[in-house]
Amino acid sequence: MQKVRDALEHSKKKNAFAPKSPFGSPDATEASEHEPPLSNRLIPVRAIAKRGSKSTGGKVEVYPSMLVRKRDRSVEEDEWYAALARFGKKSRLSGSKRGAIDHFSRDARFRMLKKLGSIGRDDPPFMVTLTYRSGSVTFEQAKKDLKSWRCRMDREFGIRHEETEEWVNKAGFHKLRKRYKYEGTWAGSWRFEVTTGRGTRAKSATPHFHILVWCEDWHGMDLNDLDYTLSKMWCEVTKDGGEDRMQFGCRVDQSQGDQTRIKNYMLGHHGKKTDQEACGSGKHWGIFNADKLRIEEPKESHTLSPLQRHRLDRILAKVIARRKVGAEVVEMDLSDCNYIHTVLNTYQIRRLLQHIQLT
């Protein structure tokens, strides 16, 4: 008992200058002298926090394939988070490092979902699939080929900038030479996966790439000509040509205007086929020319009253709960969430905004 009392006294002195939470009453947030270290006192505090968050409004942002709800903070919450940032624990920016990437985690999938959903371009993207011969390439070489393919794309579908710079040759003379830099007019998002390695002709698990490409120049081109151009480019990058590689090495598909399905394919392709996960290969996804994607530039934005935000949260909670495969549909309370990202198509977003009387 003496050790427990000493620990409580030490914890009380240590937290004397710690920021106090704005949620709940002092009886709910401050531990009594005889309270055990592990208690359930945070349960009523969380309930009070949810009740307090329902009185604030917010904002909703509309993207081509996602609806983002943002909640406003009260004055007490702003003071609490400001004090927490000043006196709280150190963040990741203070020096801690992330570990090596060994698999496609749920957090990585959620980051990819937010990035793809916050793309503000309305023009439909193209799906480009790049493959190899079975068992002919390693993970490291595949990543190098993807980088070379990106440089070829900038050169083929981009703007050339010419620069003149001064340099000194081996004889010591100063001369001028021209440098060419290419600015790509296209943008995209790539996903790295492997085949299963099973089958009559399969030798081993082989990497392949799925790439969503946004390029205005492609809409005016014939799809067969575009397929031939990209296939030839991929054969030159991989140094593996032939009639079969020109036919099966690169595939181009054009979406029909609905970005929701094609983005869900990029996200959910791993969910159904976990054996296609490229473990120990580094990053599983990335962005090309992010400045051309209009990321976090919504099509429209609306201000929400507390009542409208509460109604929207209840609807989004039901939508998210019903998408959990194999789980019981349980209505969640999302009133205290600062952000809610929900993948919806344009028709569903329009109906939802009309229901809460925003349009």
C-alpha positions in Angstrom: 0.0 0.0 0.0 2.9 2.4 0.7 4.2 1.9 -2.8 0.8 2.7 -4.3 0.5 5.9 -2.1 4.0 7.0 -3.2 3.1 6.4 -6.8 -0.1 8.5 -6.5 1.7 11.3 -4.8 4.4 11.3 -7.5 1.8 11.4 -10.2 -0.1 14.2 -8.5 3.1 16.3 -8.3 4.1 15.5 -11.9 0.7 16.5 -13.3 0.3 19.7 -11.2 1.2 21.9 -14.2 -0.3 19.7 -16.9 -3.1 21.2 -19.0 -6.6 20.4 -17.8 -9.1 18.9 -20.1 -12.1 21.2 -21.0 -14.4 18.1 -21.2 -16.4 17.2 -18.1 -16.6 18.4 -14.6 -13.7 18.5 -12.1 -15.1 15.5 -10.4 -14.9 13.5 -13.6 -11.4 14.6 -14.7 -9.5 14.9 -11.4 -8.6 11.7 -9.7 -9.2 11.4 -6.0 -6.5 10.5 -3.6 -7.8 6.9 -3.0 -8.6 6.2 -6.7 -6.6 3.3 -8.1 -4.3 4.0 -11.1 -6.4 2.0 -13.5 -10.0 3.1 -13.4 -13.0 3.6 -15.7 -13.3 7.3 -14.9 -12.6 8.1 -18.6 -15.9 6.6 -19.7 -18.2 9.4 -18.3 -15.6 12.0 -19.5 -15.9 10.7 -23.1 -19.7 10.8 -22.8 -19.6 14.4 -21.6 -17.2 15.2 -24.5 -19.6 13.8 -27.0 -22.5 15.9 -25.6 -20.4 19.0 -25.7 -19.3 18.5 -29.3 -22.9 18.4 -30.6 -23.3 22.1 -30.0 -20.6 23.1 -32.6 -21.1 23.5 -36.3 -18.7 22.6 -39.1 -18.0 22.5 -42.8 -18.5 20.0 -45.5 -16.3 19.7 -48.6 -17.4 18.0 -51.8 -14.9 16.2 -54.1 -15.6 14.1 -57.2 -15.5 10.8 -55.2 -15.5 11.8 -51.5 -17.4 13.9 -48.9 -15.3 15.4 -46.1 -17.0 16.7 -43.0 -15.0 19.0 -40.7 -16.1 19.9 -37.2 -15.5 23.3 -35.6 -13.9 23.4 -32.2 -15.2 25.3 -29.2 -13.1 27.9 -27.4 -12.3 25.5 -24.6 -11.1 22.9 -27.0 -8.8 25.4 -28.8 -7.3 26.3 -25.5 -6.9 22.6 -24.5 -5.2 21.6 -27.7 -2.9 24.7 -27.6 -1.8 23.8 -24.1 -1.4 20.2 -25.1 0.8 21.1 -28.0 2.9 23.2 -25.7 3.2 21.0 -22.6 2.2 17.6 -23.9 4.2 14.8 -25.3 6.7 15.3 -28.1 5.5 14.7 -31.6 7.1 12.6 -34.3 8.8 15.8 -35.6 10.9 16.0 -32.5 13.2 13.2 -33.7 11.5 9.8 -33.6 11.7 7.8 -36.8 9.2 5.5 -38.5 10.2 1.9 -38.9 10.8 0.0 -42.1 7.8 -0.6 -44.4 7.1 -4.4 -44.3 3.5 -4.6 -45.5 0.5 -2.5 -46.6 -1.0 -1.5 -43.3 -4.4 -0.2 -42.5 -3.0 3.3 -41.8 -1.3 3.3 -45.2 -4.5 2.3 -46.9 -6.4 5.1 -45.0 -3.8 7.7 -46.1 -4.1 6.5 -49.7 -7.9 6.8 -49.4 -7.7 10.4 -48.2 -5.2 11.3 -50.8 -7.2 9.8 -53.7 -10.5 11.1 -52.4 -9.2 14.7 -52.0 -8.2 14.9 -55.7 -10.3 17.8 -57.2 -10.0 17.0 -60.9 -13.3 16.2 -62.7 -11.9 14.7 -65.9 -12.1 10.9 -65.8 -8.7 9.1 -65.3 -7.1 6.2 -67.2 -6.0 3.0 -65.6 -2.6 1.8 -66.8 -1.4 -1.7 -65.8 2.3 -2.5 -66.2 3.4 -6.1 -65.9 6.5 -8.3 -66.4 7.3 -11.8 -67.5 6.8 -14.3 -64.6 9.9 -14.4 -62.4 11.9 -12.0 -64.5 12.5 -9.1 -62.2 13.1 -8.2 -58.5 11.3 -5.7 -56.4 14.3 -3.3 -56.5 14.5 -3.4 -60.2 10.8 -2.9 -60.6 10.9 0.3 -58.6 13.8 1.6 -60.7 11.8 0.8 -63.9 8.8 2.8 -62.5 11.1 5.8 -61.9 12.4 5.5 -65.5 8.8 5.2 -66.8 7.8 8.3 -65.0 10.8 10.2 -66.7 9.7 8.9 -70.1 6.2 10.1 -69.4 7.3 13.6 -68.5 9.3 13.7 -71.8 6.5 12.3 -74.0 3.6 14.2 -72.4 5.2 17.3 -71.0 6.8 20.7 -71.6 10.5 21.0 -72.3 12.4 23.9 -70.6 15.7 24.9 -72.0 18.4 26.3 -69.7 22.0 27.5 -70.4 24.6 27.0 -67.8 28.4 27.5 -67.5 30.7 24.6 -66.9 34.5 23.9 -66.9 35.9 21.1 -69.1 38.9 19.0 -68.3 41.3 21.5 -70.0 40.1 24.2 -67.6 38.2 26.3 -70.2 34.8 27.9 -69.3 32.1 26.9 -71.7 28.3 27.1 -72.0 26.0 24.1 -72.5 22.3 23.6 -72.7 20.3 21.7 -70.2 16.8 20.4 -70.9 14.2 19.8 -68.2 10.8 18.3 -68.7 7.7 19.4 -66.8 5.0 16.7 -67.1 1.4 17.9 -67.9 0.0 14.6 -66.6 -0.4 13.4 -63.0 -1.2 10.0 -61.4 -1.2 7.6 -58.5 0.6 4.3 -58.6 0.0 1.0 -56.6 2.6 -1.8 -56.3 1.6 -5.4 -56.0 2.8 -8.9 -56.9 1.1 -11.9 -58.6 0.3 -15.0 -56.6 3.0 -17.1 -58.3 0.6 -19.9 -58.8 -0.5 -21.3 -62.2 0.7 -23.6 -65.0 3.0 -20.9 -66.5 3.9 -19.0 -63.3 7.5 -19.3 -62.2 7.3 -17.1 -59.1 5.6 -14.1 -57.6 6.2 -11.2 -60.0 5.7 -7.4 -59.4 3.2 -5.3 -61.4 1.9 -1.8 -61.1 -1.6 -0.2 -61.3 -1.4 3.5 -62.2 -4.3 6.0 -62.3 -3.4 8.7 -64.9 -5.0 12.1 -65.4 -3.9 13.6 -68.7 -6.0 16.0 -70.9 -4.0 15.1 -74.0 -5.1 11.5 -73.8 -8.8 12.2 -74.3 -8.1 13.5 -77.8 -6.0 10.4 -78.8 -7.2 7.1 -80.2 -7.0 4.4 -77.5 -5.2 2.0 -79.8 -2.5 4.6 -80.6 -2.1 5.4 -77.0 -1.8 1.7 -76.1 0.9 1.3 -78.7 2.8 4.3 -77.5 2.8 3.3 -73.8 3.6 -0.4 -74.6 6.6 0.6 -76.7 7.7 2.9 -73.9 7.4 0.1 -71.3 9.3 -2.3 -73.5 12.2 0.2 -73.8 12.3 0.8 -70.1 12.3 -2.9 -69.2 14.6 -3.9 -72.1 12.2 -6.7 -72.9 10.5 -6.5 -76.2 8.7 -8.8 -78.5 5.2 -9.1 -79.9 3.9 -10.7 -76.8 5.2 -7.9 -74.5 3.7 -5.3 -76.8 0.4 -7.0 -76.5 0.4 -8.0 -72.8 3.1 -5.9 -71.1 1.0 -2.7 -70.9 -2.8 -2.3 -70.7 -4.8 1.0 -70.9 -8.4 1.3 -69.8 -10.5 4.4 -69.8 -13.0 5.1 -67.0 -16.6 6.1 -67.9 -16.6 9.2 -65.8 -17.3 7.7 -62.3 -14.1 8.0 -60.3 -15.5 6.2 -57.3 -15.3 2.7 -58.7 -11.9 3.0 -60.2 -10.5 4.5 -57.0 -12.1 1.8 -54.9 -10.4 -0.8 -57.2 -7.1 0.8 -56.3 -7.9 0.7 -52.6 -9.8 -2.6 -52.3 -7.8 -4.7 -54.7 -5.6 -5.7 -51.8 -8.5 -6.4 -49.4 -9.7 -9.4 -51.5 -6.3 -10.7 -52.5 -4.0 -10.4 -49.5 -1.5 -12.8 -51.2 -0.8 -10.1 -53.7 0.8 -7.9 -51.0 4.4 -7.0 -51.8 5.9 -7.5 -48.3 9.4 -6.0 -47.7 9.4 -4.0 -50.9 9.2 -0.4 -49.5 6.4 1.9 -50.4 3.2 0.4 -51.8 1.7 3.5 -53.3 2.7 7.0 -54.4 1.8 10.2 -56.3 3.2 11.5 -59.6 3.1 15.3 -60.2 0.9 16.1 -57.2 0.6 19.8 -58.2 -1.4 18.8 -61.3 -4.0 16.8 -59.2 -5.6 19.8 -57.4 -5.3 18.0 -54.1 -7.5 19.4 -51.3 -9.2 21.8 -53.8 -12.9 20.9 -53.4 -15.6 21.5 -56.0 -17.8 23.2 -53.5 -17.9 23.9 -49.7 -20.8 24.4 -47.4 -21.1 25.6 -43.8 -23.0 23.4 -41.4 -25.1 24.4 -38.5 -25.0 22.2 -35.3 -28.3 20.6 -36.3 -27.2 19.9 -39.9 -23.9 18.5 -38.7 -25.6 16.2 -36.2 -28.0 14.9 -38.9 -25.1 14.4 -41.4 -23.0 12.5 -38.8 -25.9 10.1 -38.1 -26.2 9.3 -41.8 -22.5 8.9 -42.4 -22.2 6.6 -39.3 -24.8 4.3 -40.8 -23.1 4.3 -44.2 -19.7 3.5 -42.8 -21.2 0.8 -40.5 -22.9 -1.0 -43.3 -19.7 -1.2 -45.3 -18.0 -3.5 -42.8 -18.0 -6.9 -44.4 -18.8 -9.8 -42.0 -19.4 -7.5 -39.1 -22.7 -6.7 -37.3 -24.2 -3.4 -38.3 -23.8 -1.2 -35.2 -24.6 2.5 -35.3 -21.6 4.6 -34.2 -21.5 8.0 -32.6 -19.2 10.2 -34.7 -20.2 13.5 -33.1 -16.8 14.1 -31.5 -14.7 13.3 -34.6 -12.9 16.2 -36.1 -12.9 14.8 -39.6 -15.0 12.2 -41.4 -13.9 11.0 -44.9 -16.6 9.0 -46.7 -16.3 7.6 -50.3 -19.4 8.5 -52.2 -20.2 9.0 -55.9 -21.6 12.3 -57.2 -25.3 11.2 -57.2 -25.1 10.0 -53.6 -23.4 13.3 -52.5 -26.1 15.4 -54.2 -28.9 13.4 -52.6 -27.3 13.7 -49.2 -26.8 17.5 -49.4 -30.4 17.9 -50.5 -31.6 15.8 -47.5 -29.8 18.1 -45.0 -31.0 21.2 -46.9 -27.7 22.4 -48.2 -28.6 22.6 -51.9 
